[in-house]
């Protein structure tokens, strides 16, 4: 794997690397039953504010330094508005207006945007195998999330874009989910700039708190009956989504994003719908169709290709060099024989 884990290649390091996407996927399952009993912006705020406090408490026990200077706080505020307020706001409102399957496909397509931004800003190498992996990843999550009727309809008739299609897109949850994906992609890139002036763990905690406050403020003005219909199981699910799906997941993700290869790390986002699908099957008795199993396989292949792209490219180069050497050897031998 191409991610820099401070030289560690242990099993524990690999598990920690995958943990954010496992936690996000299982948190999606936990939140399924909560959405009908609350309001989207309030739910987004609940996931953020307590999680930010927990991260700052953990950072204090770890001896992590607090942000210092106006540049540090400026980058944290920008980070908070993009990755917390906009991302969670668009995501929560989008989930209300679109199906869970299509929404997850659009939100988990953000590795493409991260790859393009990383190529532009940090000159991260993607290569043929990387682009192939990204394409397979988007195809895989599409097979996982989209309804089979839509897939067969697209294959039969192709995609026909009309003015009505664009109007429906801008008025639907799909547009909000796309904006959420772009917000998350920009936030993933922003952590590199934030970490030039602040510690990644404490910056993550503060950005979650500062980003969650506007969501609760807007919720107080435009929403009502935010918590009156919540029961004990809803609060337990919210607690899981807050502690594990936000505090731990975001802390680990942005810690790795602060120093690792962003394209490789972001590609693991393709695992989120896979975990959501598997645990939805185990705990909610959701049935996996053959097309969804195919999507799972393509998703896993895509992650392998993206994270092993440099090794695969290096092997191809070695094969090409060996072939050229073998082709040139008879010529050299003939030349030496002629001289003799």
Secondary structure as GFF3:
##gff-version 3
##sequence-region A 1 340
A	DSSP	alpha_helix	11	31	.	.	.	ID=ss1
A	DSSP	three_ten_helix	35	37	.	.	.	ID=ss2
A	DSSP	alpha_helix	40	62	.	.	.	ID=ss3
A	DSSP	alpha_helix	70	79	.	.	.	ID=ss4
A	DSSP	pi_helix	80	86	.	.	.	ID=ss5
A	DSSP	alpha_helix	87	97	.	.	.	ID=ss6
A	DSSP	alpha_helix	100	107	.	.	.	ID=ss7
A	DSSP	alpha_helix	110	122	.	.	.	ID=ss8
A	DSSP	alpha_helix	127	145	.	.	.	ID=ss9
A	DSSP	alpha_helix	148	157	.	.	.	ID=ss10
A	DSSP	alpha_helix	163	170	.	.	.	ID=ss11
A	DSSP	alpha_helix	173	194	.	.	.	ID=ss12
A	DSSP	alpha_helix	200	222	.	.	.	ID=ss13
A	DSSP	alpha_helix	232	242	.	.	.	ID=ss14
A	DSSP	pi_helix	243	248	.	.	.	ID=ss15
A	DSSP	alpha_helix	249	257	.	.	.	ID=ss16
A	DSSP	alpha_helix	262	267	.	.	.	ID=ss17
A	DSSP	three_ten_helix	268	270	.	.	.	ID=ss18
A	DSSP	alpha_helix	271	284	.	.	.	ID=ss19
A	DSSP	alpha_helix	290	307	.	.	.	ID=ss20
A	DSSP	alpha_helix	309	339	.	.	.	ID=ss21
###
